[in-house]
């Protein structure tokens, strides 16, 4: 009796241990902040945008390129400004990475000093710096000007919010090897054509880093240049009040601040605003470049293409023209941007190769198109027809029909188990499959097919060639 009771206790204890073990291994399904899953419907909508952009890129003569998800840390750092460098996702060295920290640094607890020893790679922050690295490595294989487009994810350790993610897809088009302003004009028109194809009304703002540099010099604010431009780059999000407050914090005299603000926010046409700045600056190279660019793109209305001297673009590698695109019917902010970079490849040993490029923010474009209802009718890829499984010989024949349809290029599916007809029809309905093939003994004996249109509820008998014709018809 005692032995029996003790055995029962041991058995219950074992069961509790097993259950506890399972509980400990159970992981609550969740995602890292700033990342997302995409359902089949969301994927189809995103793919429509990607396909549209790819067609535009190739129409303009750009070639596709892919680079690795990770780069050497030294390739990425120092190219995006101090704020950008903070957002780079670093990758820890494999193995016992802490053993690689020198003894004299152990007690410092200084991550900046530890980083070179424990992390030598990083996830790419954008697609432009990897492009510069690629161009320098493959300089003898490329024909210049080199026009490439690239559609790949990038990663930034940013604070997640609506329209801003830590992992997101960039769609870039860049031209390397020519300083001609015709390249900027081409990219502006590419922006225009792409957003027209997507159905999104946008405005394209342009400026020139040389104008900003010359203006800072003319007002005697060269010592504050970095702080000035960093704060100005936040204008769209923060507004003038916060930008002026940041300027004041670094010690810029209030009278100069007021004059700078007055010059940057002047009203008028593109050429009128440009003329006003020309009267102030002594270095007019940026003014001349902007005037030329506006003349090259004069077929775009001033409402669509706007010279905006407040546009700063925070990346350190821009040296000339900078541009940004925003949707006119939404408050999502920038949908894309880019500019001229004259010395980026020089960092990698390839001198005198000027480049200019633009980027499309696919995730914000997606949100803007969703808000406008432009993606409501995008179909999800799936089978055109489902073959019913009646079991036995009928199932075998249905399977053969499905295989024959697939060989003819028709997406077709076969219900995997014998089940009630109602259940199989419900499956097709939930999946949005437009046709169901229900071939029983009579159809097999006659050598025909029983095809039901799920949208109308009507059925008809057809031979195989007629079946193929119906299923291939885009309107059927």
N, C-alpha and C positions, 0 to 999 in steps of 0.2 A: 504493500500500500504506500509506504513511504517512498520506495524507489519509484513507484508510478508517479507520485506527486512531484518528486524531484525532477523526473524526466520531463513532465509537462512544463515545469518552470523553465527548464533548459530550452525546451522547444519554443516557448513564448519569448524568452529572452533573445533567442536566435532570430526569430521573426522581427522583433522590434529593432534589432541591430541592422538587419537587412533593409527594413523600411527607412531607418535613420540614414543609412548609407545612401539609399536612393535619393532621399530628401536633400542630403548634402551635395549631391551631384547635380541636382536640378538647377538649371540656370534660367532666370527670368529673361524672356526674349526682349531685347532692347537694342538700340543703336547708339553709337557715339554721337554727341551733340554736333549738329552741323552737317550730318550725313542723312541720306534718305534711301529707301527702297523705291523702285518704280514698278507699278503694276503693269500688266500687259497693255492696258488702255493708255496709261501715262507714257509708256515706252513708245507706243505708236504715235502719240502726239509729238513727243520730242523728236522722233525719227523724221516726221514730216518737216520740222524746222531744219534739221540737219541736212536732209536731202535737198531742200530748197537752197540752203547756203552753199552746199557742195556744187550744185548746178551753176550758181552765180559765180563762184570761184573759178570753175573750169571754163565758163564762158569768157572770163577775163584773162585766161591763159595761165592760171596758177596751177602748179603741180603739187600732188599730195606728199606729205612727209609725216613720219612718226619718230619720236625719240623716247628714251626710257622714262619710266615714272620717277626714277631717282637719278640724281646727279651728284657729283662730288660737292661737298659743302663749300669748298673754296670757289667753285664755279658760280654758285648762287649768291653768296654773301657779298655785300658791298655794292650791289647793283640796284637796289630798290629803296635806298635811303635807310636811315636808322629805324624808322617805324616799320618799314617793310621787312627788314632783317629780323625783327622781333617775331614776325608772323610765319617764319620758315619752320616747317615741321622737320626736325632733325631725327635721324635714325641712329639708334644706339648700335655700337659695334657688337658683333656676335661674340658668344662665349663670355668669359669672365671679364667684362669690359672695365670694371672698377680696378682691376689689377693693373690696368694701363695708366692709371693716374699716378704721377710721381709723388714720392713720399712728402716732399716739401709743400705740395698743394693740398694734401689731405685735410689739413686743419683750416684751410681758407674758406671752405664752403662757398667758393665763388664759381658759379656755373659758367661764366665766360671763360675762366681759366681752365676749367675742367673740359669744356666742350671739345677742343682740338684733340683730346686724348680719348674721349669716349664716344664721339660721334664724328665720322668723317664723310658721311653721306647725308642727303636730305631729299625729301619729296619736292618735285619741281614746284616753284611758286607761280611761274607763268610759262609761256611757250617761246617768248622772245629771246631770253638769255640762252636756253638750250639751242635755239636756232643759230645764234651767234657762235656758240661752241661747235655745233655741227658744221657750219660753214667754214670755220677755221680748220677743222680736221679734214674736210673733204674738198678743200679749195681747188685741187687739181682735177677733180672729177666734175665740177660744176661749170655751167656756162652762165656768164653774167651779162645783164642783170638776171639774178636768180629769183624767180617768183614762186613762192611756195605757200600752200595753205595747210593748216594742221588743225585737227579736231580731236582733242584729247583732254582728260581730266587734269586739273591742277589742285593743289592743296594749300590752304592758308589757315593759320591758327588764329582766326579772327573771331570776334564775338558773334555768334549766330543770331540772326534776326530775319524778318521777312525780306526775301530776295537776296539774302547774304548767307552763304554756306561755307563750311570748311573744306568740303570736297565739291567741286563743280566743274562743268565742262566749258572749256574755252574753244572758240572757233576763230582762228587767226589767219590773216592774209598779210604777207610781208614781201617786200621787194628789196633785194640787196645788190649793191654794185653800181648804183646811179644816183647822183645828187640832184637830178632834174626835178623841178617842181611839177612837171607833168605827172610824176608818180603820185604825188599827193592828190592832184586833181583826179587821177584815175581811181584812187581809193575812196575819195569823197563820192564819186559817181557810183562806185561799187556799193557803198553804204546805201545810197539813194535807191538803187535798183533792187537791192536785197530786201529792204524794208517795204518797198512797193510790192514785191512778190509775196511777202508775208502778210501784206494787208494792214500794216501798222503805220499810222501817220507819225512822223518823227521830225525833230529839228536837229540840225548838225551844227555844232558850235566849233569854231576854229580860233586858234591863237598861235603865237610864236614865242618860244622861250627867249629868243633874242630880244623881242620887244619888252618882255618882263625884265630881263637883265638890264637893258638900256634904261628903262624907266627907273629902276632901283638906283642905278648909277647917277642918273640925272637929278634925282631928289636927294642925293647924298646919303643913301641908306644901304650902301654896299655891305656894311658890317652886319646888317640885320637881314641880309638876303635870304638865308636858309629859313629863319623863323618866319619871315614875311610870306614866303611861298608855301611853307608848310601849313600856315594858318589859312592862307587864301584858298588852298585846295579843299578846305572844309566848308567853303561858303555855301554851297548848295544844301548841305545838311544842317549847318549851324546857324546861318544867317549873318548879316553884317555885325550885329551887336556882339556876338561871341568872337567873331574874327577880330574886331577892333579891340576887344578886351584882351585877346592873346597878344596882339601887337603892342598894346600899352604895357603889358607885363614884362616885355623884354626891353623896355626903356625907350621906345620910339616916341619922339616929341609929338604932342597932340596936333600941332599945326601941320606937320608933315603928314600925319595920318589922314587928316581931313583932305589935304591936297591929293594924296594918293587915291583915296576913296573917290573923290570927285572925278579924277581922270579915268579911273577904272569903270565907273558906273555911268559914264556919259551916255546920253540918248542920241538917236539919229540913225542914219543909214550906215551900212558897213564902211563905206568910204569916208563918211563924215566923222565917224569915231576914229578911224585911222588917221585922218588929217589932224585931228585935235592932238593925238599923241605925237605925231611927227613934229609939231610945233614945240614940244617939250624936250624930246630926246636928241642927243647929238649923234649917237650911233644909229643910223637909219637902215642897217642891213635887214633887220627883222621886218621893218615897215615895208621895205621894197619887196621882200619875199611874200609878205601877206598880200600886198596890192597885186602882184603877179598872179598869185594863187586865186584870188577872187576874180580876176579877169579870165583865167583859164576855166573857172567854173561858173561863168556868168549866166549860163543857161538855167541854173537853179535859182529859184526865187530867193530874195533876201529873207523871207519868212522861213524857208527851209534851210538855207545856209547863212549862218550869222557869225560875224566876227565879234568875239567876246573877250576883251582883254582881261577879264577876271578868271578865265580858265587857266588853271595852273598845272594840273596833272602831277601827282606826287612822285612819280618814278624819276630817279636821279639820272637815268641814261638819256632822257630826251634832250635834244640840243637845238631843235628848230621848230617846225610846225607841230602843233599838238591839236587834237580834235576829240570831240566827245559827242555821242548821240543820245538823245533822250526822247521818250514817247511824249507826245503832246496831250494825250488823253488819259494819262495815269500819273500818279505820284510815286512811281517805283524808282525814280532816279535814273542813273546812267544805264543804257542798254549796250554800250560799247564805247571804245575809245582807242586812241593810239597816237602815233607821232613819228617824227624824224629822230634818228639816233645816228650820229656821225662817227662815233669812235668805239662802239660796243665790241666789234670783232677785234679791235686793236688790243683789247685786254688779253685775248687769246693768241696774240702774235700775228694777226692778219691786219696789216695797216691799210689805211686809205680805202676802206670799203664802207660807203655810206649806206644806211638802210632806213626804210620807212615802213610802218605796218599798222594794222588796225586789228581790233579784237571785238568779237560779238559775245555778249553775256547771255548764253543760251537760257539759263535759268530765269533770269528776269524777263527775257523775251517771251518765254513760256507763260509766265504769270500775266504779262501784259496781254498776250493773245487769249488766254483763258478769260480774263476780265472782259475782253471785247467779244467773246463768243466765237472767236475765229477757229477754234479747235473742236467745236461741238460735233461736227460731222466726220471727224477722222475715223476711219474704220480700223478695227483691231485685226491684224493678220490672223487668219484661221481657215479651217476647211470650208470648201464650198458645199460639200455634201457629206452626210453621215450614212453609212450602210448599217442597216438594222441587223442584229444577230438573233436569228431564230434557232440557232443550234444545229448540230448535225450537218447534213449535206448543204442545207441553205446557208449556214455560216461559212462553209468552205467556199461556196460560189460567191458569196458577198465579199469575202476576202480577196478572191481572184479579181473581182470587178474593181475593188479599191486599188489593187496593184496596177491594173491596166489603166485606170484613170490617172494615177500618179505618173506613169510612164508617158502619158500624153500631156503632162505639165499641169494637171489639175490638182489642187490641194484637196485631199479626200481623207476621211477618217472611218474607222470601223469600231463599233461598240465591242469592248473586249469580252463580255460575258453574255450568256443567254439571260434575258430578263423580260419582264412584262413590257409589252409594246408601249404602254403609256409612259413608263419610266424612261425608255429610250427616246421617245419624242420630247419629253420634258428636258432631257439632257441637251438635245439639239436646240431646243428653244432657249434655254438658259445660256448656251454658248453662242447664240446668235448665228447658228448654221442655217443658211437659207433653204437647203434642200435635204430631204431624207429619202434614201433608197430602201424600199421595203420589198425585197424579192423573196416570195415564198415558192412553194412547189409548182404552182400553176405558171408563174412567170418563168421559172427555170425551164419547165417543159416546153413553153412557147418560144423560148429564146428572146424574151423581151425584159424590160425593166419597169418597175412601178415607182415613179418619181413623184414625191409630194413637195409642193411649194409651201414652206412653213409660213410664209407671209400672207398668202391668200387662202391657205387650207385646201387648195384643189390638188387633185392627183391626176396623172395621165400615164399611159403606157407608151414607151418609146424604145427604139432599138439603140444599140450602143453608140453608133455614130451620131444619132440625134441627141443622145444623152450628153456626149462630148460637146456638141455644138451649143446646147443650152447652158451647160456649166461654164463654158468659156466666154459666153456673152457677158459683157460688163453690165448690161442693163437688165439681165435676167435675174 
